[in-house]
Amino acid sequence: MIAVEQALEQYGAPVYVRHEIVHNKYVVKTLERKGAIFVEETAEVPPGNIVIFSAHGVAPVVHDEAKQGRLASIDATCPLVTKVHKEAVRFAQDDFDILLIGHEGHEEVIGTSGEAPEHIQLVDGPEGADRIEVRDPDKVVWLSQTTLSVDETMETVDRLKGRFPNLLDPPSDDICYATQNRQVAVKQVGAESDLVIVVGSQNSSNSQRLVEVALDAGAKASYLIDGAEEIDEAWLEGVTTVGVTSGASVPEVLVDGVLEWLAERGYADVDLVQPVDERLTFSLPKELRRDLRAEAAALAAEAAD
């Protein structure tokens, strides 16, 4: 979201964004009001304009499309997704079969697969592991979509290792730290709550996983909502403890709105569950940093004159 806002401030509207910058309805509508135009394909962007690639990442062919369409591109891919892309390229260069654990059709999976389509096979859940065939069982590695359930991912890995004992693990954890931290927290919240409300959009993979994790942890019910206006008061019947969490890309204002809605109905005492203190931050895309530096240099030179 910050990358799109900064681009609008730096270059002015319109700025085109290929796919939703993040899977959150509130964020997308907010950016549209500021002048962002969301498109499904690069070809929809008129030549000479700016196109921003979403946090989910794109395949190399999409970068080529932007060049052919005479577009200035800004790559806002999440650095954790970029790491998976680089791992895919490296293992493909070493001629490994790459088993990508993820959900078919998800933008992140499409982008990662595009880095080495001849080497990558998708494994969509533990059952998918039984259908995989590889060229050499001693040269196989697994990677994963960053927004998956940690538990389900490891269940899939265990199933794969049952078939391919020499399956290589990725050099570092692929699951997004924000996704992992929320899943760890919601396990505790779900075990202590009658109802867990997850704030996030229906097309958000990591938000969907939080609902699943809450139910698996013991919550009697869990619902995914975009905001407080979607809460059904009937959900509160017989409920003494409500857990609230949110997807990784959800603005804090939406969570605050849910807490206020609950407080108005008698759920005013709030205990914070934060197993990990998140301090990691990411910089703006390099294209924006470059242009901001150039602008600052020009202003400094003008002031010196």
C-alpha positions as CSV (number, residue, x, y, z in Angstrom):
1,M,0.0,0.0,0.0
2,I,2.8,2.4,0.9
3,A,4.5,1.9,-2.4
4,V,1.4,2.8,-4.3
5,E,0.8,5.9,-2.2
6,Q,4.4,7.0,-2.6
7,A,4.2,6.5,-6.4
8,L,1.0,8.6,-6.5
9,E,2.7,11.3,-4.5
10,Q,5.9,11.1,-6.6
11,Y,4.4,10.9,-10.1
12,G,0.8,11.9,-9.8
13,A,-2.3,10.0,-10.8
14,P,-3.0,7.8,-12.5
15,V,-0.7,5.0,-11.5
16,Y,-1.6,1.5,-12.7
17,V,-1.3,-1.6,-10.5
18,R,-1.3,-5.1,-12.0
19,H,-3.6,-7.1,-9.8
20,E,-4.5,-6.1,-6.2
21,I,-1.4,-4.7,-4.5
22,V,-2.4,-6.9,-1.5
23,H,-5.5,-9.0,-1.1
24,N,-7.6,-6.6,0.9
25,K,-10.7,-4.8,-0.2
26,Y,-10.3,-1.8,2.0
27,V,-6.8,-1.1,0.8
28,V,-7.7,-1.5,-2.8
29,K,-10.7,0.9,-2.6
30,T,-8.7,3.4,-0.6
31,L,-6.0,3.5,-3.3
32,E,-8.5,3.7,-6.1
33,R,-9.9,6.9,-4.5
34,K,-6.4,8.3,-4.5
35,G,-5.9,7.6,-8.2
36,A,-4.7,4.1,-8.5
37,I,-6.1,2.0,-11.4
38,F,-6.0,-1.8,-10.9
39,V,-5.8,-4.0,-14.0
40,E,-5.6,-7.7,-14.5
41,E,-3.1,-7.8,-17.3
42,T,-0.1,-5.6,-18.3
43,A,-1.6,-5.1,-21.8
44,E,-4.4,-3.0,-20.2
45,V,-2.0,-0.3,-19.3
46,P,-1.7,2.5,-21.9
47,P,1.9,2.9,-23.2
48,G,4.0,5.5,-21.5
49,N,2.4,5.0,-18.1
50,I,3.6,3.5,-14.8
51,V,2.7,0.0,-13.7
52,I,3.3,-1.4,-10.3
53,F,3.6,-5.1,-9.8
54,S,1.8,-6.4,-6.7
55,A,3.3,-7.8,-3.5
56,H,2.6,-11.4,-4.7
57,G,5.3,-11.1,-7.4
58,V,5.2,-11.8,-11.1
59,A,6.9,-14.1,-13.6
60,P,9.8,-12.8,-15.8
61,V,7.5,-12.8,-18.8
62,V,5.4,-10.0,-17.1
63,H,8.5,-7.8,-16.8
64,D,9.1,-8.4,-20.5
65,E,5.5,-7.4,-21.3
66,A,6.0,-4.1,-19.5
67,K,9.1,-3.4,-21.6
68,Q,7.4,-4.3,-24.8
69,G,4.5,-2.1,-23.8
70,R,6.8,0.9,-23.2
71,L,5.8,1.0,-19.5
72,A,7.8,2.2,-16.5
73,S,7.5,-0.6,-14.0
74,I,7.9,-0.5,-10.2
75,D,8.4,-3.9,-8.6
76,A,6.6,-3.9,-5.2
77,T,7.0,-7.7,-4.7
78,C,7.3,-8.6,-1.1
79,P,11.0,-9.3,-0.3
80,L,10.0,-12.7,1.2
81,V,8.4,-13.7,-2.1
82,T,11.5,-12.4,-4.0
83,K,13.6,-14.7,-1.9
84,V,11.5,-17.7,-3.0
85,H,11.8,-16.6,-6.7
86,K,15.6,-16.5,-6.3
87,E,15.7,-19.9,-4.7
88,A,13.6,-21.3,-7.6
89,V,16.1,-19.8,-10.1
90,R,19.1,-21.2,-8.3
91,F,17.8,-24.7,-7.9
92,A,16.6,-24.7,-11.5
93,Q,20.1,-23.8,-12.6
94,D,21.4,-26.8,-10.6
95,D,18.8,-28.9,-12.5
96,F,16.7,-29.9,-9.4
97,D,13.1,-30.8,-9.6
98,I,11.3,-28.2,-7.5
99,L,8.1,-29.1,-5.7
100,L,6.3,-25.8,-5.0
101,I,3.8,-26.2,-2.2
102,G,0.9,-23.8,-2.7
103,H,-2.6,-23.2,-4.0
104,E,-3.3,-23.6,-7.7
105,G,-4.2,-20.3,-9.3
106,H,-2.8,-18.1,-6.6
107,E,-0.9,-15.1,-8.0
108,E,2.2,-15.9,-5.9
109,V,2.3,-19.5,-7.2
110,I,1.9,-18.3,-10.8
111,G,4.7,-15.8,-10.4
112,T,7.1,-18.3,-8.7
113,S,6.3,-21.0,-11.2
114,G,7.1,-18.6,-14.0
115,E,10.7,-18.4,-12.9
116,A,11.5,-22.0,-13.9
117,P,8.4,-23.6,-15.4
118,E,10.2,-26.6,-16.8
119,H,11.5,-27.5,-13.3
120,I,8.6,-26.6,-11.0
121,Q,5.6,-28.8,-10.1
122,L,2.8,-27.6,-7.9
123,V,1.9,-29.6,-4.8
124,D,-1.6,-28.4,-3.6
125,G,-1.9,-29.9,-0.1
126,P,-0.8,-33.2,1.4
127,E,-3.0,-35.2,-1.0
128,G,-1.2,-33.7,-4.0
129,A,2.1,-35.2,-2.8
130,D,0.9,-38.6,-3.8
131,R,0.7,-37.6,-7.5
132,I,4.2,-36.1,-7.9
133,E,6.7,-37.8,-10.2
134,V,10.3,-36.6,-10.4
135,R,13.3,-37.4,-12.7
136,D,15.8,-38.1,-10.0
137,P,14.6,-38.6,-6.3
138,D,18.1,-37.5,-5.2
139,K,17.7,-34.1,-6.8
140,V,14.5,-32.8,-5.4
141,V,13.8,-29.7,-3.3
142,W,10.6,-28.2,-1.9
143,L,9.7,-24.5,-1.8
144,S,6.4,-22.9,-0.6
145,Q,3.9,-20.1,-1.1
146,T,4.6,-17.6,1.7
147,T,1.0,-17.4,3.0
148,L,0.2,-21.0,3.8
149,S,-0.7,-22.7,7.0
150,V,2.6,-23.7,8.6
151,D,1.1,-27.0,9.9
152,E,-0.4,-28.0,6.6
153,T,2.8,-27.1,4.8
154,M,4.8,-29.4,7.1
155,E,2.2,-32.1,6.7
156,T,2.7,-31.9,3.0
157,V,6.5,-31.9,3.4
158,D,6.3,-35.0,5.6
159,R,4.2,-36.7,2.9
160,L,6.7,-35.8,0.2
161,K,9.6,-37.0,2.3
162,G,7.8,-40.3,2.7
163,R,8.1,-40.7,-1.1
164,F,11.4,-38.9,-1.5
165,P,13.6,-39.4,1.6
166,N,16.4,-37.2,0.2
167,L,14.1,-34.3,-0.5
168,L,16.0,-31.1,0.2
169,D,14.7,-28.4,2.4
170,P,14.9,-24.7,1.3
171,P,17.9,-22.8,2.8
172,S,15.5,-20.7,4.9
173,D,11.9,-20.7,6.0
174,D,9.6,-19.6,3.1
175,I,6.4,-18.9,5.1
176,C,6.0,-15.1,5.7
177,Y,7.0,-14.1,9.3
178,A,3.8,-12.1,9.6
179,T,1.8,-15.1,8.6
180,Q,3.6,-17.4,11.0
181,N,3.3,-15.0,13.9
182,R,-0.4,-14.6,13.5
183,Q,-0.9,-18.4,13.2
184,V,1.1,-18.9,16.4
185,A,-1.0,-16.3,18.2
186,V,-4.4,-17.5,16.9
187,K,-3.6,-21.0,18.1
188,Q,-3.5,-19.6,21.6
189,V,-6.5,-17.4,21.0
190,G,-8.6,-20.2,19.4
191,A,-7.9,-22.5,22.4
192,E,-9.3,-19.8,24.8
193,S,-12.2,-18.4,22.7
194,D,-15.7,-19.5,21.9
195,L,-15.6,-17.3,18.7
196,V,-12.7,-16.0,16.7
197,I,-13.2,-13.1,14.2
198,V,-10.6,-12.8,11.5
199,V,-10.4,-9.4,9.8
200,G,-9.4,-9.8,6.2
201,S,-10.7,-10.3,2.7
202,Q,-12.1,-13.5,1.2
203,N,-9.4,-13.6,-1.4
204,S,-6.6,-13.4,1.2
205,S,-4.9,-16.8,1.5
206,N,-3.2,-16.0,4.9
207,S,-6.5,-14.7,6.3
208,Q,-8.4,-17.8,5.2
209,R,-5.7,-19.9,6.9
210,L,-6.2,-18.0,10.2
211,V,-9.9,-19.2,10.3
212,E,-8.7,-22.8,9.8
213,V,-6.1,-22.5,12.5
214,A,-8.5,-21.0,15.0
215,L,-11.0,-23.8,14.4
216,D,-8.3,-26.5,14.7
217,A,-7.1,-24.9,17.9
218,G,-10.5,-25.4,19.5
219,A,-12.6,-22.3,18.7
220,K,-16.3,-23.3,18.4
221,A,-16.7,-20.8,15.5
222,S,-14.6,-18.5,13.4
223,Y,-15.6,-16.1,10.6
224,L,-13.6,-14.0,8.1
225,I,-14.9,-10.4,7.7
226,D,-13.8,-7.3,5.9
227,G,-14.9,-5.0,8.7
228,A,-17.2,-4.6,11.7
229,E,-20.3,-4.0,9.5
230,E,-20.2,-7.7,8.4
231,I,-20.4,-9.1,12.0
232,D,-23.7,-10.9,12.7
233,E,-24.9,-10.3,16.3
234,A,-26.3,-13.8,16.3
235,W,-22.7,-15.1,16.4
236,L,-22.4,-13.7,19.9
237,E,-25.2,-15.9,21.4
238,G,-23.8,-17.9,24.3
239,V,-20.3,-16.5,23.7
240,T,-18.3,-15.4,26.7
241,T,-14.8,-14.9,25.0
242,V,-14.2,-13.5,21.5
243,G,-10.8,-13.7,19.8
244,V,-9.9,-11.1,17.2
245,T,-7.0,-11.3,14.7
246,S,-6.3,-10.1,11.2
247,G,-4.6,-11.0,8.0
248,A,-1.1,-9.8,7.3
249,S,-2.1,-6.8,5.1
250,V,-5.1,-5.5,7.1
251,P,-4.9,-1.9,8.2
252,E,-5.1,-1.4,11.9
253,V,-8.2,0.9,11.6
254,L,-10.3,-2.1,10.6
255,V,-9.2,-4.1,13.6
256,D,-9.9,-1.2,15.9
257,G,-13.4,-0.9,14.4
258,V,-14.1,-4.5,15.3
259,L,-12.9,-4.0,18.8
260,E,-15.1,-0.9,19.2
261,W,-18.1,-2.8,17.9
262,L,-17.5,-5.6,20.4
263,A,-16.9,-3.2,23.3
264,E,-20.3,-1.6,22.6
265,R,-21.9,-5.0,23.1
266,G,-20.2,-5.8,26.4
267,Y,-16.8,-7.2,25.2
268,A,-14.7,-4.4,26.5
269,D,-11.9,-6.2,28.3
270,V,-9.0,-6.8,25.9
271,D,-6.0,-9.0,26.5
272,L,-3.2,-8.7,23.9
273,V,-1.7,-12.0,22.6
274,Q,1.6,-11.2,20.9
275,P,4.0,-14.2,21.1
276,V,6.6,-12.3,18.9
277,D,7.4,-8.7,18.7
278,E,7.5,-7.8,15.0
279,R,10.3,-5.3,14.3
280,L,11.2,-6.2,10.7
281,T,10.5,-3.5,8.1
282,F,11.0,-3.4,4.4
283,S,12.2,-0.5,2.2
284,L,10.4,1.0,-0.7
285,P,10.9,-0.6,-4.2
286,K,14.3,0.4,-5.7
287,E,12.7,2.4,-8.5
288,L,11.0,4.7,-6.0
289,R,14.1,5.0,-3.9
290,R,16.1,6.0,-7.0
291,D,13.6,8.7,-8.1
292,L,13.2,10.0,-4.5
293,R,17.0,10.4,-4.3
294,A,17.2,12.1,-7.6
295,E,14.4,14.5,-6.5
296,A,16.2,15.2,-3.3
297,A,19.5,15.9,-5.1
298,A,17.8,18.3,-7.5
299,L,16.2,20.2,-4.7
300,A,19.5,20.4,-2.8
301,A,21.2,21.7,-6.0
302,E,18.4,24.3,-6.5
303,A,18.8,25.4,-2.9
304,A,22.5,25.8,-3.3
305,D,22.0,28.0,-6.3
